[in-house]
């Protein structure tokens, strides 16, 4: 994106909202927001008061903290109505969770190098993985992240996955394109395994990655393979339902 068209104050306001959307930062003081984002105090105060006026942030006078505001509930609902694929994704995630008995999530690209959960269905098991919608994480991590990386061109992959870029990682991405799914073993969170498959849009780009998550002792290699069959079946169906199509690609050429 050409940064000459970016308006600094709007960019800073967006960063405030993104910060407050994270679970660990959902309640922040004025000083914490300034320090975390590096925004000058005078500028930050004006931004927060403007966002508050529109109901986009909420100031708790007792705790002296800011959080996301009620107007975002309405905006989120309107966005959901406009994004038809989200309801289809939710239905797919629920069916997969029911079939596999595992917590199932759909992740979407939020920014250049970040993903976020946009749909989830928790396992009903006594001990299970749980996630928060809107939680963010690096695009090159976990089974869902690797689904996105597997279909990037080399320049973009070097940019967003510089720390992982290696012949071994490229071979793993080639396997993902060949098999149609990705696995992770305690890569992002210790004790948690995952298996994921991509959903493609009409241009052949990865729109979502749908993943099953489980405790490592329970989500063994054999069970991951079984889950992969379920995921691939459902994500291919979802790709068709939203009018998408998987890219035609030589498994050995992408990312090279």
C-alpha positions in Angstrom: 0.0 0.0 0.0 1.3 3.5 -0.9 1.9 5.2 2.5 1.6 8.7 1.0 -2.2 8.2 1.1 -2.2 7.3 4.8 -3.7 9.9 7.1 -1.6 9.8 10.4 -4.4 10.7 12.8 -6.7 8.1 11.3 -3.9 5.5 11.4 -3.3 6.3 15.1 -7.0 6.0 15.9 -7.2 2.6 14.2 -4.2 1.5 16.2 -5.9 2.5 19.4 -9.0 0.4 18.5 -6.8 -2.5 17.5 -4.9 -2.4 20.7 -8.1 -2.3 22.8 -9.5 -5.3 20.8 -6.8 -7.6 22.2 -7.7 -9.7 25.2 -4.7 -8.6 27.2 -5.2 -4.9 26.4 -9.0 -4.7 26.7 -8.8 -2.1 29.6 -6.0 0.4 29.3 -5.3 3.7 31.0 -4.5 6.8 29.1 -0.8 6.5 29.9 -0.7 2.9 29.0 -2.2 3.6 25.6 0.3 6.4 24.9 3.3 4.3 26.0 2.3 1.2 24.2 1.6 2.9 20.9 4.1 5.7 21.1 1.5 8.4 20.5 2.2 11.9 22.0 -0.1 12.6 24.9 -1.8 15.6 23.5 -2.6 13.8 20.2 -3.7 10.7 22.0 -6.1 12.6 24.3 -7.7 14.3 21.3 -8.1 10.9 19.5 -9.6 9.2 22.6 -12.1 12.1 23.1 -13.1 12.0 19.5 -13.5 8.2 19.5 -15.5 8.5 22.8 -17.8 11.1 21.3 -18.7 8.6 18.5 -19.1 5.7 21.0 -16.1 3.8 19.5 -14.3 3.8 22.9 -15.7 3.8 26.4 -14.1 5.6 29.4 -14.7 4.0 32.8 -14.5 6.9 35.2 -14.1 4.6 38.3 -11.2 2.6 36.9 -9.8 5.4 34.7 -9.5 3.0 31.8 -10.5 2.9 28.2 -12.1 0.0 26.4 -14.0 -0.6 23.1 -17.2 1.3 22.9 -20.8 0.2 22.3 -21.0 1.7 18.8 -18.6 -1.0 17.6 -21.2 -3.6 18.4 -23.5 -2.0 15.8 -20.7 -1.6 13.3 -19.6 -5.2 13.8 -23.2 -6.4 13.2 -23.4 -4.4 10.0 -20.0 -5.6 8.8 -21.1 -9.2 9.4 -24.3 -8.6 7.4 -22.2 -7.3 4.5 -19.7 -10.2 4.6 -21.9 -13.1 3.5 -19.1 -15.6 3.8 -18.8 -15.2 7.6 -22.2 -16.9 8.3 -21.2 -19.7 5.9 -17.9 -20.0 7.7 -19.6 -20.1 11.1 -21.9 -22.9 9.9 -18.8 -24.8 8.6 -16.9 -24.3 11.8 -19.8 -25.6 13.9 -20.2 -28.7 11.7 -16.5 -29.5 11.9 -16.5 -29.1 15.7 -19.4 -31.5 15.9 -17.8 -34.1 13.7 -14.4 -33.9 15.3 -15.2 -33.1 18.9 -12.5 -30.5 18.9 -12.5 -26.7 19.2 -12.6 -25.4 15.6 -11.8 -21.8 14.5 -11.7 -19.8 11.3 -8.9 -17.3 11.0 -8.7 -14.4 8.5 -5.9 -12.0 7.6 -6.3 -8.7 9.5 -3.2 -6.9 8.3 -0.1 -7.7 6.3 1.5 -9.9 8.9 -1.4 -10.6 11.4 -4.3 -13.0 11.5 -7.4 -12.9 13.7 -10.1 -15.4 14.7 -13.4 -14.5 13.0 -15.4 -17.6 13.9 -15.2 -20.4 16.5 -17.0 -23.4 18.0 -15.7 -24.7 21.3 -15.3 -28.4 22.1 -17.8 -29.8 24.7 -15.0 -31.9 26.3 -14.2 -31.3 29.9 -10.6 -30.3 29.0 -10.4 -28.4 25.7 -8.8 -25.4 23.9 -10.6 -22.1 24.0 -9.9 -19.0 22.0 -11.3 -15.4 21.8 -12.8 -13.9 18.7 -10.6 -11.0 17.6 -7.5 -12.5 19.1 -4.5 -11.7 16.9 -1.3 -13.6 16.1 1.5 -13.6 13.5 0.7 -14.9 10.1 3.6 -17.3 10.0 2.6 -19.3 13.1 0.4 -22.3 13.7 -1.3 -24.5 11.2 -3.7 -21.7 10.1 -0.8 -19.3 9.5 1.0 -21.8 7.4 -2.1 -22.2 5.2 -1.7 -18.5 4.3 2.1 -18.7 3.9 1.8 -21.7 1.6 0.1 -19.7 -1.2 2.2 -16.4 -1.0 4.7 -15.4 -3.7 8.3 -15.5 -2.6 8.6 -11.7 -2.1 5.6 -11.5 0.3 6.7 -14.7 2.1 10.2 -13.3 2.7 8.6 -10.1 4.1 6.1 -11.6 6.5 7.9 -14.8 7.5 11.6 -13.6 7.5 12.4 -15.4 10.8 11.1 -18.8 9.4 12.2 -18.5 5.8 14.4 -21.5 5.1 14.6 -24.5 2.8 12.9 -26.6 5.5 10.0 -24.1 5.8 9.6 -23.9 2.0 9.5 -27.8 1.8 6.8 -27.8 4.5 4.8 -25.2 2.6 5.1 -27.3 -0.6 3.8 -30.3 1.4 0.8 -28.2 2.5 0.0 -27.3 -1.1 0.2 -30.9 -2.2 -1.8 -32.3 0.8 -4.3 -29.5 1.1 -3.8 -29.1 4.9 -1.2 -27.9 7.4 -0.3 -29.2 10.9 1.4 -27.7 13.9 2.8 -29.4 17.0 3.1 -27.1 20.0 4.4 -24.3 17.7 2.3 -21.4 18.9 1.3 -22.5 22.3 3.1 -25.2 24.3 0.9 -28.3 24.7 -1.5 -27.4 21.9 -1.6 -29.1 18.4 -3.5 -28.0 15.4 -4.5 -29.0 11.9 -5.9 -26.6 9.3 -7.1 -26.3 5.7 -7.5 -23.1 3.5 -10.6 -21.6 2.0 -10.0 -19.6 -1.2 -11.8 -16.6 -2.7 -12.7 -16.0 -6.3 -9.2 -14.8 -7.2 -7.6 -18.0 -5.8 -6.2 -16.2 -2.7 -6.5 -17.7 0.8 -9.5 -16.0 2.4 -9.7 -18.1 5.6 -7.9 -20.9 7.3 -10.1 -23.3 9.3 -8.4 -25.2 12.0 -9.1 -27.9 14.7 -7.2 -27.3 17.9 -6.6 -29.8 20.7 -4.4 -30.8 23.7 -1.3 -32.4 22.3 -1.8 -35.7 24.1 -5.3 -36.0 22.6 -4.7 -34.6 19.1 -2.1 -37.2 18.1 -0.7 -37.6 14.6 -3.3 -40.2 13.8 -6.2 -38.1 14.9 -4.8 -35.1 13.1 -4.9 -37.1 9.9 -8.5 -38.0 10.5 -9.3 -34.3 11.2 -7.5 -33.3 8.1 -9.9 -35.4 6.0 -12.9 -33.7 7.6 -11.3 -30.2 7.2 -10.4 -30.6 3.6 -13.9 -31.9 2.7 -15.6 -29.0 4.5 -13.2 -26.2 3.4 -13.5 -27.3 -0.3 -17.2 -27.2 0.0 -17.1 -23.7 1.6 -14.8 -22.5 -1.1 -17.4 -23.6 -3.7 -20.2 -22.0 -1.7 -18.6 -18.6 -1.6 -17.7 -18.7 -5.3 -14.0 -19.3 -4.7 -11.5 -21.6 -6.4 -8.2 -23.1 -5.4 -5.2 -21.8 -7.5 -3.6 -23.9 -10.1 -0.1 -24.2 -8.8 2.9 -26.5 -9.2 3.5 -27.6 -5.6 7.3 -27.2 -6.1 7.3 -23.7 -7.5 5.5 -21.4 -5.1 7.7 -19.6 -2.6 10.8 -20.1 -4.8 
